[in-house]
């Protein structure tokens, strides 16, 4: 089993925030791959299913971003999983909007959700970094991250999320390079 975590904040007022792109990605994955119903577990919402040959638990922590590690840690301990079973989908300021990059381990770059997981479990987990772009000045970061996607970004957002869902089997099968390149190809078309 693997656990794929989407980072975000619970509640309708946060639903379209750039910071919630991890939640959005998991919703698309669940829908496109026919995952089971949503259940309340591990201080979050989970759905079970398969992508390719892999059994995957999708987890959206309900703890708010700053405490995501509590939820993720609880799920990892329950299933007695090692860090190589964990993938976290999150927003990334240092990537251009709608770019998708996969990285193993690393720092938190000031991301409170990653910082919380790092504190509870360590940093050696796979990350699917979803670019939201930088607003240009550090004083505008909070408003940008906690802002909704604009109307003129909706098509690019839908294309990117659809590509993540369509190419997820490569990620599940341990080929993040093919996952990234096939997403980029879909975004060009």
C-alpha positions as CSV (number, residue, x, y, z in Angstrom):
1,X,0.0,0.0,0.0
2,X,1.0,3.6,-0.6
3,X,-0.3,6.8,0.9
4,X,-0.8,9.8,-1.4
5,X,-1.4,13.0,0.6
6,X,-2.9,16.1,-0.7
7,X,-2.1,19.3,1.3
8,X,-4.7,21.9,1.8
9,X,-7.0,23.6,4.4
10,X,-10.5,22.1,5.1
11,X,-13.7,24.1,4.5
12,X,-15.4,25.7,1.5
13,X,-13.8,29.1,1.9
14,X,-10.4,27.6,1.1
15,X,-11.5,25.2,-1.7
16,X,-10.1,27.2,-4.7
17,X,-7.1,28.7,-2.9
18,X,-3.7,28.0,-4.6
19,X,-2.6,26.5,-1.2
20,X,-5.3,23.8,-1.7
21,X,-4.0,22.4,-5.0
22,X,-3.0,19.2,-3.2
23,X,-6.7,18.6,-2.2
24,X,-7.7,19.4,-5.8
25,X,-5.3,16.9,-7.3
26,X,-6.5,14.1,-5.0
27,X,-10.1,14.8,-5.8
28,X,-9.3,14.4,-9.5
29,X,-7.3,11.2,-8.9
30,X,-10.2,9.7,-6.9
31,X,-12.7,10.6,-9.6
32,X,-10.7,9.5,-12.6
33,X,-9.6,6.2,-11.0
34,X,-12.9,5.2,-9.4
35,X,-11.8,5.3,-5.7
36,X,-14.2,4.3,-3.0
37,X,-16.3,6.6,-0.9
38,X,-14.8,9.2,1.4
39,X,-14.3,8.1,5.0
40,X,-13.2,10.1,8.1
41,X,-10.0,8.6,9.4
42,X,-6.6,9.6,10.6
43,X,-7.8,13.2,11.4
44,X,-8.7,13.6,7.7
45,X,-10.6,12.2,4.8
46,X,-9.5,9.1,3.0
47,X,-10.4,7.2,-0.1
48,X,-9.1,3.8,-1.1
49,X,-8.5,2.5,-4.6
50,X,-6.0,1.3,-7.1
51,X,-3.9,3.1,-9.7
52,X,-2.3,0.6,-12.0
53,X,-1.1,-2.3,-9.9
54,X,-0.8,-0.2,-6.7
55,X,-3.2,0.0,-3.8
56,X,-3.3,3.6,-2.8
57,X,-4.9,5.5,0.1
58,X,-5.6,9.1,-0.7
59,X,-5.5,11.3,2.4
60,X,-6.6,14.9,2.8
61,X,-5.6,16.0,6.3
62,X,-8.5,17.9,8.1
63,X,-6.0,19.4,10.6
64,X,-5.3,22.6,8.7
65,X,-2.0,22.9,6.8
66,X,0.2,23.7,9.8
67,X,-0.7,20.4,11.5
68,X,-0.8,18.1,8.4
69,X,2.0,15.9,9.9
70,X,-0.3,14.6,12.7
71,X,-2.7,13.2,10.2
72,X,-0.1,11.8,7.9
73,X,1.9,10.3,10.8
74,X,-1.2,8.6,12.2
75,X,-1.9,6.9,8.8
76,X,1.7,5.9,8.3
77,X,1.9,4.3,11.7
78,X,-1.5,2.5,11.4
79,X,-0.3,0.8,8.1
80,X,3.3,0.4,9.4
81,X,4.7,1.9,6.3
82,X,8.1,3.2,5.5
83,X,8.8,6.6,4.0
84,X,9.1,5.3,0.5
85,X,5.4,4.6,0.6
86,X,4.6,8.3,1.1
87,X,3.9,10.9,-1.7
88,X,2.8,14.4,-0.9
89,X,1.0,16.7,-3.5
90,X,1.5,20.3,-2.6
91,X,1.7,23.9,-4.0
92,X,5.1,25.2,-4.9
93,X,5.9,29.0,-5.1
94,X,9.3,28.4,-6.8
95,X,7.8,26.7,-9.8
96,X,6.0,28.5,-12.7
97,X,2.2,28.2,-12.5
98,X,0.9,24.7,-13.6
99,X,4.3,23.1,-13.8
100,X,4.5,19.7,-12.1
101,X,7.8,18.4,-10.7
102,X,8.5,15.3,-8.6
103,X,11.3,15.4,-6.0
104,X,12.5,12.9,-3.5
105,X,13.2,14.4,0.0
106,X,14.5,17.9,0.5
107,X,13.7,21.0,2.5
108,X,10.4,22.6,3.3
109,X,11.0,26.0,1.5
110,X,8.8,27.7,4.2
111,X,5.8,25.5,3.4
112,X,4.0,24.8,6.7
113,X,2.4,21.6,5.6
114,X,5.8,20.1,4.5
115,X,7.4,21.5,7.7
116,X,4.7,19.6,9.8
117,X,5.2,16.3,8.0
118,X,9.0,16.7,8.3
119,X,8.6,17.3,12.0
120,X,6.5,14.2,12.5
121,X,8.1,11.8,10.1
122,X,11.3,13.2,8.6
123,X,12.0,14.7,5.1
124,X,12.7,11.6,3.0
125,X,9.4,11.3,1.2
126,X,8.4,11.9,-2.4
127,X,6.8,15.2,-3.3
128,X,4.7,16.2,-6.3
129,X,5.4,19.9,-6.5
130,X,2.6,21.8,-8.3
131,X,3.7,25.3,-9.4
132,X,1.7,28.3,-8.3
133,X,4.3,30.8,-9.3
134,X,5.8,33.6,-7.1
135,X,3.9,36.9,-6.9
136,X,7.2,38.8,-7.2
137,X,7.6,40.2,-3.7
138,X,7.7,38.4,-0.3
139,X,5.1,40.8,1.1
140,X,2.6,39.5,-1.4
141,X,3.2,35.7,-0.9
142,X,0.5,35.1,1.8
143,X,-2.2,36.8,-0.3
144,X,-1.1,34.9,-3.4
145,X,-1.0,31.5,-1.7
146,X,-4.3,32.0,0.1
147,X,-5.9,33.6,-3.0
148,X,-8.3,31.8,-5.4
149,X,-7.3,30.9,-8.9
150,X,-8.4,33.7,-11.3
151,X,-11.0,33.1,-14.0
152,X,-8.4,33.2,-16.8
153,X,-6.4,30.5,-15.0
154,X,-9.3,28.0,-14.9
155,X,-8.6,26.3,-18.2
156,X,-4.9,25.8,-17.4
157,X,-5.8,24.5,-14.0
158,X,-8.3,22.0,-15.4
159,X,-5.7,20.8,-18.0
160,X,-3.0,20.3,-15.4
161,X,-5.3,18.5,-13.0
162,X,-6.6,16.3,-15.8
163,X,-3.0,15.5,-16.9
164,X,-2.0,14.5,-13.3
165,X,-5.0,12.1,-13.2
166,X,-4.4,10.7,-16.6
167,X,-0.7,10.1,-16.0
168,X,-0.9,8.9,-12.4
169,X,-0.1,5.3,-13.3
170,X,3.5,6.3,-14.1
171,X,3.9,7.8,-10.6
172,X,2.3,4.7,-9.0
173,X,4.6,2.4,-11.0
174,X,7.7,4.3,-9.8
175,X,8.5,6.2,-12.9
176,X,8.3,9.9,-11.9
177,X,10.3,11.1,-14.9
178,X,7.7,9.6,-17.3
179,X,4.9,11.1,-15.2
180,X,6.4,14.6,-15.4
181,X,7.2,14.4,-19.1
182,X,3.8,13.0,-20.1
183,X,2.0,15.8,-18.1
184,X,4.1,18.4,-19.9
185,X,3.2,16.9,-23.2
186,X,-0.5,17.0,-22.4
187,X,-0.2,20.6,-21.4
188,X,1.4,21.5,-24.8
189,X,-1.6,20.0,-26.7
